[in-house]
């Protein structure tokens, strides 16, 4: 059903574009009325009876808007049905990562509360630590004062 509705929506879109492009211009646009053109009466009214193309444009535009709403509703129902009928929408990767980071921070907080000494890894001073020891790095040598010549 969704595919049939989508094909109908595409037909309405193409028809709307064609009808709009087939209409003749009603004047010079803003340049004619804004800069002293003689077409100000057509801008402020003076319009004749609506033509077939303008009526079809109105109908197609209304169909386009209704189809957009219907497709959005159908799309959301399809998505929740694929998730097993749950009422929630799929969460993003950013949300999952933020929740995982919050859980890691909570674990660190709990570990720091369990370790009142504040020593890394919760070890006592004489017990071996599981954290790797840092080794001092070699200091870079400075070049001779004469530039090495």
C-alpha positions as CSV (number, residue, x, y, z in Angstrom):
1,X,0.0,0.0,0.0
2,X,2.8,2.4,0.9
3,X,4.5,1.9,-2.5
4,X,1.2,2.5,-4.4
5,X,0.7,5.7,-2.4
6,X,4.3,6.8,-3.1
7,X,3.9,6.3,-6.8
8,X,0.7,8.3,-6.7
9,X,2.6,11.1,-4.8
10,X,5.3,11.1,-7.5
11,X,2.7,11.4,-10.2
12,X,1.1,14.4,-8.4
13,X,4.6,16.0,-8.0
14,X,5.3,15.7,-11.7
15,X,1.9,17.0,-12.7
16,X,2.2,20.0,-10.3
17,X,5.5,20.9,-11.8
18,X,4.2,20.7,-15.3
19,X,1.1,22.7,-14.6
20,X,3.1,25.5,-12.9
21,X,5.5,25.6,-15.8
22,X,2.7,25.7,-18.4
23,X,1.1,28.8,-16.9
24,X,1.9,32.1,-18.5
25,X,3.6,34.9,-16.5
26,X,1.2,37.4,-14.9
27,X,3.6,40.3,-15.5
28,X,7.1,41.3,-14.7
29,X,7.1,40.2,-11.1
30,X,8.4,42.6,-8.5
31,X,10.5,44.6,-11.0
32,X,7.5,45.9,-12.8
33,X,5.5,47.0,-9.7
34,X,8.3,48.1,-7.4
35,X,10.1,50.4,-9.8
36,X,7.2,52.3,-11.3
37,X,5.9,49.9,-13.8
38,X,2.4,50.2,-15.1
39,X,1.3,46.8,-13.9
40,X,0.4,47.8,-10.3
41,X,-3.3,47.1,-10.9
42,X,-2.5,43.4,-11.6
43,X,-0.5,43.2,-8.4
44,X,-3.3,44.6,-6.1
45,X,-6.2,42.9,-7.7
46,X,-7.7,43.3,-11.2
47,X,-7.5,39.6,-11.7
48,X,-10.0,37.9,-14.0
49,X,-11.7,34.5,-13.6
50,X,-9.4,31.7,-12.7
51,X,-8.2,29.6,-15.6
52,X,-8.2,25.8,-15.9
53,X,-4.4,25.8,-15.1
54,X,-4.7,27.9,-12.0
55,X,-7.6,25.7,-10.7
56,X,-5.6,22.5,-11.4
57,X,-2.6,24.1,-9.7
58,X,-4.7,24.6,-6.5
59,X,-6.1,21.1,-6.6
60,X,-2.7,19.5,-7.2
61,X,-1.1,21.6,-4.5
62,X,-3.8,20.4,-2.0
63,X,-3.3,16.8,-3.1
64,X,0.5,17.2,-2.7
65,X,0.1,18.5,0.9
66,X,-2.3,15.8,1.9
67,X,-0.1,13.1,0.4
68,X,2.9,14.4,2.3
69,X,1.0,14.1,5.6
70,X,-0.4,10.6,4.7
71,X,3.0,9.3,3.7
72,X,4.6,10.7,6.9
73,X,2.0,8.9,9.0
74,X,2.3,5.7,7.0
75,X,6.1,5.8,7.3
76,X,6.1,6.2,11.1
77,X,3.7,3.3,11.4
78,X,5.8,1.1,9.1
79,X,8.9,2.0,11.2
80,X,7.3,1.1,14.5
81,X,5.9,-2.2,13.1
82,X,9.4,-3.2,11.9
83,X,10.6,-2.7,15.5
84,X,8.2,-5.3,16.8
85,X,5.2,-3.0,17.4
86,X,7.0,-0.9,20.0
87,X,5.7,2.7,20.3
88,X,9.2,4.2,20.4
89,X,11.2,5.3,17.5
90,X,14.7,4.1,16.8
91,X,17.3,5.8,18.8
92,X,20.3,7.3,17.2
93,X,23.9,6.2,17.6
94,X,24.7,9.5,19.3
95,X,22.1,8.7,22.0
96,X,23.4,5.2,22.5
97,X,27.0,6.5,22.8
98,X,25.9,9.2,25.3
99,X,24.1,6.7,27.4
100,X,27.2,4.4,27.4
101,X,29.4,7.3,28.4
102,X,27.0,8.1,31.3
103,X,27.1,4.5,32.4
104,X,31.0,4.5,32.3
105,X,31.1,7.7,34.4
106,X,28.7,6.2,36.9
107,X,30.9,3.1,37.2
108,X,33.9,5.3,37.8
109,X,32.1,7.2,40.5
110,X,31.1,4.0,42.2
111,X,34.6,2.8,42.1
112,X,36.0,6.0,43.6
113,X,33.4,5.8,46.4
114,X,34.5,2.2,47.1
115,X,38.2,3.2,47.2
116,X,38.4,5.8,50.0
117,X,42.3,6.0,49.8
118,X,42.0,7.4,46.3
119,X,44.7,5.1,45.0
120,X,44.5,3.9,41.4
121,X,42.8,0.6,40.8
122,X,41.7,0.3,44.5
123,X,45.0,-1.3,45.5
124,X,46.8,-0.8,48.8
125,X,50.2,0.7,48.9
126,X,52.1,-2.6,49.1
127,X,50.0,-4.6,46.7
128,X,50.9,-4.7,43.0
129,X,48.9,-2.4,40.7
130,X,47.2,-3.5,37.5
131,X,47.8,-0.1,35.9
132,X,51.0,0.1,33.7
133,X,53.8,2.2,35.1
134,X,54.9,5.1,33.0
135,X,58.5,5.2,32.0
136,X,60.5,8.5,31.8
137,X,61.1,9.7,28.3
138,X,64.5,10.7,27.0
139,X,65.1,14.4,26.8
140,X,65.9,15.7,23.4
141,X,69.4,17.1,23.0
142,X,69.9,20.7,22.0
143,X,72.1,21.6,19.1
144,X,75.5,23.2,19.7
145,X,75.5,27.0,20.2
146,X,77.5,27.5,17.0
147,X,74.8,25.9,14.8
148,X,76.9,22.7,14.4
149,X,79.4,24.2,11.9
